[in-house]
Amino acid sequence: MHIAIIGLGEVGRCYAAPLHAAGHELSLCEARPSAAAEELAAACGRPIHTQPGVWLASAEWILSCVTGAQALPVVETLLPNLPSGATIADLTTAAPDTKRRAAREAAARHVRYVDTAIMGAISLNRVRTPLLASGDGAAELQALLGKAGGRVQVIEGGVAGDAISLKILRSVFTKGMEALAVELLTSAEQQGVRTQLYEQLRDIDETPLRNFLDMLVRTHVVHARRRLHEVRDAAAELAAQGLPSLVLTGVAERFQSTVDRLDRHPLQTVEPTVEAALGWLLSGPDHT
């Protein structure tokens, strides 16, 4: 199979080597080849093209491994050179709307487009880094990379934009938790109670994550006013320890926003479901 790798940074090189080893015909493209890219090309016995061109006429798969800012311009440059029925796997970090637009432009040229989100650290896991794929051709990408040692999870029924959206949402959770963990554990360590803190968090540790998240949202819209005071008290305590919180400042704003909305639009039930709570949070022109 003829596979073109567009972009020979860490991601492009990561997939080029195992695909070459799996016996595929590779074409390589990089506007400014690094020494590492030149070394890879030499090992594969392939030249490096500096821009898309007629050499793409027989490409069946194209892996776009450029930056998010370059994602759409690269797709637009690729399309006039691709045969009908080719598939682009976009591994960039472009925004969901950008990937949706790229998919529409590809479809207009009878080219399939797979939104492919990298869900781990390429530098650590290399070709085994988990990928999340959505869009026309996602299952075929799973099979293609799977035979070269890759790991691709397909979003059943997903369309372009879904994979990168889920990556971004995951980052909201993990990066938010990371910042909170830094503040939480530094305070616990300074007070000499970190071991005991883990014990006090055991009930959370034993609760399925989905249940825990749903519970937080359901009860937030009921108890935001009381919890806002608790947030402010916690922030004051960290400040008194000489560890002023950056995270709790944003948390307090989030709770205050809910309190203000409750004053304008009271809940119609005392025990909302998570769907009802989310619907209330999202309703009206003043939701934040």
C-alpha angles and dihedrals in degrees: 000000000000111000125179120205112204110197122023101210120121094297097047093047091047092061099032095065099052093041089053090047089051089061102257123144107246133204116191129206130184127151094210109021116208125214088260091053092049090050091051092049091051091050090051093043091234132128122237116239114209095210140010115276147137089314086080093063093103098035114127097182130028122192110201106206101166129116122288091251090057096044101097097037089051092050090049090051093047099049100071089054099047127094120240109270096031119134129224117205106198109205094172128117093240117148119268093252090051091053092047090053091048090052092052092050091048092050090052087060093045091250121134120231127204119195102217121188122195106225101188145023112301090195090061105036102024112188090358091064108124116253127195116209135190135170139048109336098020094126091050090051089053090055094044097051093036090064089054093050098268127139116221126173114200122214102224110231090003124146133206110295095033096091096049090043090057091047090054092047090050088052091052088057101039097041091045090050090047093055091046092048091053092054095040098049097041089055092045091048092049090052093045094238103106095115091049091048091060088055092051090052094052094103089058091046090055095049119091107253095235091053091048095050093047091049092052092053095043093052096037093071090051102042104027093116095055093040092051088065090050091052091052091047091051091049091051091051093051090048090052088055090055090253104107111196122238093179097054092054089066092040091056090051090051092051093044090053090055092047091052090050092049088055090055100035113022119204116260094216136042094216109039123184117237088256091053092046093050091045090053092047091051098042125103132017095281100062115126 
